[in-house]
Amino acid sequence: MKKNEVHIGNIIRQKVNQSAFTVAEFAKLINKTRENVYDIFKRPSVDTALLLQISKVLNYDFFKHFKEKEESTNDSDLSESSDYYDLKVGGYADVTYSDLSEFSEYYDYFGII
């Protein structure tokens, strides 16, 4: 992993540890097993639908870390790196359109909806 890349799994682990949830409780809230959650902690990237679900459960905007990264990188760096974001786009989650409204500023940014 490059020096300035966002390792979203580490950030998720930190926020879960700061929350009132045990890993088992958090896993249940995002419909995953404890083992899956520990796997998520190790991932440098997470599917956007899952990240949205995690954001809602922990009441924390994980997407801001990617926006902050972009703001600290100039445009020429972006055009040279097709893997600028290690964030997968796609996937499915049990969220409705109304659930997404609080993250509307990211729709165009990440090409969601």
Secondary structure as a PSIPRED ss2 file (coil, helix, strand):
# PSIPRED VFORMAT (PSIPRED V4.0)

   1 M C   1.000  0.000  0.000
   2 K C   1.000  0.000  0.000
   3 K C   1.000  0.000  0.000
   4 N C   1.000  0.000  0.000
   5 E C   1.000  0.000  0.000
   6 V C   1.000  0.000  0.000
   7 H C   1.000  0.000  0.000
   8 I H   0.000  1.000  0.000
   9 G H   0.000  1.000  0.000
  10 N H   0.000  1.000  0.000
  11 I H   0.000  1.000  0.000
  12 I H   0.000  1.000  0.000
  13 R H   0.000  1.000  0.000
  14 Q H   0.000  1.000  0.000
  15 K H   0.000  1.000  0.000
  16 V H   0.000  1.000  0.000
  17 N H   0.000  1.000  0.000
  18 Q H   0.000  1.000  0.000
  19 S C   1.000  0.000  0.000
  20 A C   1.000  0.000  0.000
  21 F C   1.000  0.000  0.000
  22 T C   1.000  0.000  0.000
  23 V H   0.000  1.000  0.000
  24 A H   0.000  1.000  0.000
  25 E H   0.000  1.000  0.000
  26 F H   0.000  1.000  0.000
  27 A H   0.000  1.000  0.000
  28 K H   0.000  1.000  0.000
  29 L H   0.000  1.000  0.000
  30 I C   1.000  0.000  0.000
  31 N C   1.000  0.000  0.000
  32 K C   1.000  0.000  0.000
  33 T C   1.000  0.000  0.000
  34 R H   0.000  1.000  0.000
  35 E H   0.000  1.000  0.000
  36 N H   0.000  1.000  0.000
  37 V H   0.000  1.000  0.000
  38 Y H   0.000  1.000  0.000
  39 D H   0.000  1.000  0.000
  40 I H   0.000  1.000  0.000
  41 F H   0.000  1.000  0.000
  42 K H   0.000  1.000  0.000
  43 R C   1.000  0.000  0.000
  44 P C   1.000  0.000  0.000
  45 S C   1.000  0.000  0.000
  46 V C   1.000  0.000  0.000
  47 D C   1.000  0.000  0.000
  48 T H   0.000  1.000  0.000
  49 A H   0.000  1.000  0.000
  50 L H   0.000  1.000  0.000
  51 L H   0.000  1.000  0.000
  52 L H   0.000  1.000  0.000
  53 Q H   0.000  1.000  0.000
  54 I H   0.000  1.000  0.000
  55 S H   0.000  1.000  0.000
  56 K H   0.000  1.000  0.000
  57 V H   0.000  1.000  0.000
  58 L H   0.000  1.000  0.000
  59 N C   1.000  0.000  0.000
  60 Y C   1.000  0.000  0.000
  61 D C   1.000  0.000  0.000
  62 F C   1.000  0.000  0.000
  63 F C   1.000  0.000  0.000
  64 K H   0.000  1.000  0.000
  65 H H   0.000  1.000  0.000
  66 F H   0.000  1.000  0.000
  67 K H   0.000  1.000  0.000
  68 E H   0.000  1.000  0.000
  69 K H   0.000  1.000  0.000
  70 E H   0.000  1.000  0.000
  71 E H   0.000  1.000  0.000
  72 S C   1.000  0.000  0.000
  73 T C   1.000  0.000  0.000
  74 N C   1.000  0.000  0.000
  75 D H   0.000  1.000  0.000
  76 S H   0.000  1.000  0.000
  77 D H   0.000  1.000  0.000
  78 L H   0.000  1.000  0.000
  79 S H   0.000  1.000  0.000
  80 E H   0.000  1.000  0.000
  81 S C   1.000  0.000  0.000
  82 S C   1.000  0.000  0.000
  83 D C   1.000  0.000  0.000
  84 Y C   1.000  0.000  0.000
  85 Y C   1.000  0.000  0.000
  86 D C   1.000  0.000  0.000
  87 L C   1.000  0.000  0.000
  88 K C   1.000  0.000  0.000
  89 V C   1.000  0.000  0.000
  90 G C   1.000  0.000  0.000
  91 G C   1.000  0.000  0.000
  92 Y C   1.000  0.000  0.000
  93 A C   1.000  0.000  0.000
  94 D C   1.000  0.000  0.000
  95 V C   1.000  0.000  0.000
  96 T C   1.000  0.000  0.000
  97 Y H   0.000  1.000  0.000
  98 S H   0.000  1.000  0.000
  99 D H   0.000  1.000  0.000
 100 L H   0.000  1.000  0.000
 101 S H   0.000  1.000  0.000
 102 E H   0.000  1.000  0.000
 103 F H   0.000  1.000  0.000
 104 S H   0.000  1.000  0.000
 105 E H   0.000  1.000  0.000
 106 Y H   0.000  1.000  0.000
 107 Y H   0.000  1.000  0.000
 108 D H   0.000  1.000  0.000
 109 Y H   0.000  1.000  0.000
 110 F H   0.000  1.000  0.000
 111 G C   1.000  0.000  0.000
 112 I C   1.000  0.000  0.000
 113 I C   1.000  0.000  0.000
